[in-house]
Amino acid sequence: MAVNYVVPVKTELKPVAGIRLGTAEAHIRKPNRRDMLVLVLDEGAIAAGVFTQNRFCAAPVLLCREHLANTAKSRALVVNTGCANAGTGERGMADARATAAVLAAQLGCQAGEVLVFSTGVIMEHLPMPRLLAGLPHCVENLAADNWFEAAHAIMTTDTVPKAVSKQITLYNKTITITGIAKGAGMIEPNMATMLGFIATDACVAEDVLHGMVGNAAALSFNAITIDGDTSTNDSFVLIATHAAKHPVIVGEGTAEYGALQTAINEVAILLAQAIVRDGEGATKFMTIEVAGGKTREESMKVAKAIGNSPLVKTAFFASDPNLGRILAAVGYAGIKDLDPNKVSLYLGDVLVAEQGGRAASYMEADGIRIMKADEITIRVELNRGQELATAWTCDFSYDYVKINADYRS
């Protein structure tokens, strides 16, 4: 089960005015489970997204990029699990277009206003008859309070649904932000998570919304890694329905912009952390803080080098303070002019290394004590600048290998 993760309660997930959600059991890959989701947006809603940088990106990613490039005004999103529709060539693109067209016809909107998402096994074609037959069932049970069911419908190897709600006040109105995400393996996004959707009833200009989704991704989904693999289907979409009817947020620098961006960031970070807590086979949740970089980018580069190291991750699984592996990762992270003598390494509150080697005060018993916990903080001080980055990762256990060895069976 996920490390110290509290499964969301249906009543805690707040409906977002202007959005209805419906799910179905379409038997895309496995029977007797929700595997399709449709979100229907009221007219006037807009969406912005960021997507995988994997060159073998899936057909739905290509289609979403195309549709969002033409218009931010979206009327529906459709998600299927079980089949990624990636590595499927021209047929895969035709299937993605057909999905958008059929749902658009059912909803009375344009196909270009429908965003399509898939997740699951790569290099297999969608079972289109089952998928298209599932769409009417999704539409039939559309409801504003179906966020809990929606979080279940997008799961693959996830063991728990991932969903968060938050409310703030803007212009004396209560604004709701609710989001769901899925992911447990093939996680080191270059933009977002495998699938993430956050919606708000706030009123936001199109260019502002695009900036907001990028800002949120950088601090959340781009700051996690489970296994260092970037999916072909990574997609993170931010929706603003404009249902709150307050003055439109048209730029940065206002208190309203700052409050909304902060709230969206908080929801995104909690969803991203939930993905790591539910990492395939994970038994430990690790926070990696890298301070004192010249840029945030180089601090994140060091954090990701540590978080992606199989040797570091297996040592944490075993509670073995073989902490030279962390120093090695810092050293190969790609900072060519890094001075090892200036680097300090902490495990929790314990100073492990300084001045190029083991700290004189460090006792291995302290390292073992820290590593036996199921939540651990690694802190690296580069002492070459003022920039900080935080990343989150998990350990590698025996179960990670078992899950991925049997993924298609």
Secondary structure, DSSP 8 states (H G I E B T S, - for coil): --TT-----GGGS---TTEEEEEE---SSSSSS--EEEEEE-TT-EEEEEE---TT--HHHHHHHHHHHH-SB--EEEEE-SB---S-HHHHHHHHHHHHHHHHHHHTS-GGGEEEEEBSBTT----HHHHHHHHHHHHHT-BTT-HHHHHHHT-SS-SS-EEEEEEEEETTEEEEEEEEEE-SSSB--SSS-SEEEEEE---B-HHHHHHHHHHHHHHTGGGB-SSS-B-SS-EEEEEE--TT----B-STTSHHHHHHHHHHHHHHHHHHHHHHHT-TT---EEEEEEEEESSHHHHHHHHHHHHH-HHHHHHHHTT---THHHHHHHHTSS-TT--GGG-EEEETTEEEEETTEE-TT--HHHHHHHHTSSEEEEEEE--SSSEEEEEEEE---HHHHHHHHTTT-
